[in-house]
Structures are given as C-alpha cells and as structure tokens.
Amino acid sequence: MTYIGLVILFLGLIAQAHVEDVITAEDQEEAQTTTKKAVDKVIDLNRHGTNVLNSVPNAPCACALRTEPQTSPYEVCTTENSYLEKSLPKKTSLVVSKDSHAIDPFCILGAQRRFPDPGFAGTCATLTSYPKKNQARPCLSEKYLSFVYNSFSKVAKCFQIPEDEIFPSLALESGFHVNALGRNMDAGISQLTGDLIQAVNDSYFDTFLKKAQSSSKCTAILPYFKPLPTETKLRCAAMMPPNNPIQNLIYAAILFKTNHQVIETGVKSVKGKLPKDLDMEALIQALTVLSFNVAPGSIILTLRQFISSRGVNLGADDFKMTRDFPNTFASYMKLNFPVPPENENSRRNVISVYVPAALNLGRKIEGQIGGDKKCLPPGLERLL
C-alpha cells in the first residue's frame, strides 16, 4: 500500500478517536517516496489500495431505499459522470444470490458512495489505450450497481468464495468501482498491479482456469477467464467494461483462495497454542482480509512470533484486531511485523490498522443500509 492507500486510510481514520494519531508525517512522506516492490514469493497485495473510508459530502445514502421507499437511492447521471453507462448492458437487473454468505447488493452501493469524488477514477478510450486519470466518480445508477453486483456474485459463485469474507478488502481498496485507478496505475476493483498480474499468470492462472472449465458454476464467467497483460500501458484491460469487472475480479478470487489457504494452514498449525475460547474461524477471516495488504506468509510468521513471545499467557482478547490495548496482536504487529527497513514504522502503522479500517468501513455501510442486512461475516465483530 503506497500513496493512495495511505492518503485515504488517513482520511478515514482521523474520524476514529482511538486511532486518530496513527498516520503521522512519516506516512505522508512515505506516500510521496515509496514505490511498488514484490516483497514475497507468495502472492502479496502489497500495494496502495484506494480505500474509501471518507464519506462523500452531500451524497444520499443507500438507506433511502429502506426508510423512504419513494426516494431513489441512485444518482441522476450527468454528462460528467455518465461515461461508463454506454459500456454497460442495456438490460441489467439485480440477481440476488441466495447463498448464506451473500451480501446485500446495497453493501456495494454503500462502498461506491464512500469513494472520493473526484480523484481516483480513470477512463479509457479502448481496452488497449492508456488510462486517463483523475476522472469523476462513475454515476451510481441502478444499471451500474446491478452490473457490478451481478459480476461479483458470479465470480464468488464460481470460486465458492463467501461474499461477506472478501467484501471488506475490496470495499476498502477500491470502493467496488470498476475503473478505480491508483497513482501507480493500480487498476480496477482489485487494484491490480503489473507485478501482481504477473505472479498470478505465472503460478496460478492455468490451474484455476482448468477448475473453472470443469465446473457448471463457472459457465457465466468463462468467456472472461483470460490472462491480463502486465504492461502498464495496457492497464485499461483490467478496468473497463464489458470484460470488467469480471476479469479483474477473477484475479481477486485467485488471490483470496491462495491467500486463504496459506492463512488457514498457518493458523491450524498453531491451534494447540491458541486460547480455547478464541473463534479460530474469525481469526482466519481477519488475517485473510489483511493478506490483501501484505504477504500471508509474513502474517503467519508474525503470528507465530507473537504466540511465542506471550507463552501461556494468551487469552482470546489478545487476538482482537485493535491497538486499543498494548498486548493485542495488532499492537505486536505495529512493532514487529517484518517489513523492509525503509519507512518501516509507517508501513507497520498501516498494516496494524488495516483490518479494523476494513471492518469499520463495513459497519458504517451496514448502518447506511439499515434493517437486518449484513455486509460482514458475523464472527469478525468479535475481533474488534
């Protein structure tokens, strides 16, 4: 996470009193100087996410649909923000998943509304052109939400991914905008970089493609299951309709599956040393969220070191993803997470607040939606 991730993470966290002093001048300095590097052989979304914790002034919230049925939660498109509309299918309606882990479609609309406008959106003349930066946020139309939600649901179904478990990371990184564009050309909902695309193409893409080809659950996304180019000049291929967001989300799904496997294996390897009253599944979910920001292998290494440093004096509360108390795992990461020596303090700051930032964003969106609709898996609430 570099420039945009730090800037937007900062904007969101200043509103939370318990962490308002976390992002320091060092972070801002790092935002101006650091560059993208591959830091682990294991796939690592170690990149600047376009997280969207800051509210958009004067934007009507998605709760309008719940509290005032006569008021549309969607925007009236303008000449400035309607540039994606012509690329969307003419007839698109919400197809809501009935899976037990499915999110409410308005979770995505809530994330989209919290995306800064203008600033982090890009446009492309064609899939092979160079993105034009700093465009207005896309119009939040019913057609746009349906297109994004249906694409997300189809990919989650194919990969058998719980929608509520991957939602926090993508909401934080891009606000679920198809054309989110970072300063260093991180593209689309998954904020893909050239290094990340290359890692997936080299090590995982063919394996997952073969699985998809043999599954009836993947029929709808197979036409888009193609490798993306790694060149920066071709980043439009990862962010523009009609191929996206499905093509972009396929990469997010591959990352989620591979990262989750590393996290789950690592947590289970220390099961005997964990408190008996700890919700191990919730811990796996939280650390998988974190793996969208740092390498999962490094997370497990730090977890083992934390357990070793505490010995038998561990309780479930020590694994809360907050730095409110000095003995939590989050506090330990702030001081000990393995990062390159340059700007190590500011990098650790961001790592240690990433999970609560993602979960608090989800909470805020749930509050906007109202009712009993949820965007987050229930177990994660226990770790805040």
SULURHU-V570375 format. One record per backbone hydrogen bond with DSSP energy under -1.0 kcal/mol. NH is the residue of the N-H (numbers start at 1). CO is the residue of the C=O. If there is no record, write none. Layout:
# SULURHU-V570375
{{NH CO} {NH CO}}
This chain:
# SULURHU-V570375
{{6 2} {7 3} {8 4} {9 5} {10 6} {11 7} {12 8} {13 9} {14 10} {15 12} {16 13} {19 16} {22 19} {28 24} {29 25} {30 26} {31 27} {34 30} {46 44} {47 45} {50 173} {51 49} {59 56} {64 61} {65 62} {67 63} {68 64} {71 68} {75 140} {82 78} {87 84} {88 85} {102 99} {104 374} {107 104} {109 105} {110 106} {111 107} {112 108} {113 109} {114 110} {115 112} {119 135} {122 179} {123 132} {129 126} {132 123} {135 121} {139 81} {141 139} {145 141} {146 142} {147 143} {148 144} {149 145} {150 146} {151 147} {152 148} {153 149} {154 150} {155 151} {156 152} {157 153} {158 154} {159 155} {161 156} {164 101} {165 162} {166 162} {167 163} {170 166} {171 167} {172 168} {173 169} {174 170} {175 171} {176 170} {180 177} {181 120} {182 186} {185 182} {187 192} {188 180} {191 188} {192 187} {197 193} {198 194} {199 195} {200 196} {201 197} {202 198} {203 199} {204 200} {205 200} {208 204} {209 205} {210 206} {211 207} {212 208} {213 209} {215 212} {218 215} {221 218} {222 218} {224 221} {225 222} {226 224} {234 231} {235 232} {237 234} {238 235} {239 236} {240 236} {244 240} {247 243} {249 245} {250 246} {252 248} {253 249} {254 250} {255 251} {256 252} {257 253} {258 254} {259 255} {260 256} {261 257} {262 258} {263 259} {264 260} {265 261} {266 262} {267 263} {268 264} {269 265} {270 267} {271 268} {273 270} {274 271} {278 275} {280 278} {283 279} {284 280} {285 281} {286 282} {287 283} {288 284} {289 285} {290 286} {291 287} {292 289} {293 290} {294 290} {299 295} {300 296} {301 297} {302 298} {303 299} {304 300} {305 301} {306 302} {307 303} {308 304} {309 305} {310 306} {311 307} {313 310} {318 315} {319 316} {320 317} {321 383} {322 320} {328 325} {329 318} {332 328} {333 329} {334 330} {336 332} {337 333} {344 341} {347 343} {348 344} {349 345} {350 346} {351 347} {352 348} {357 353} {358 354} {359 355} {360 356} {361 357} {362 358} {363 359} {364 360} {365 361} {366 362} {367 363} {368 364} {369 365} {370 366} {373 370} {380 377} {381 378} {382 379} {383 380} {384 381}}
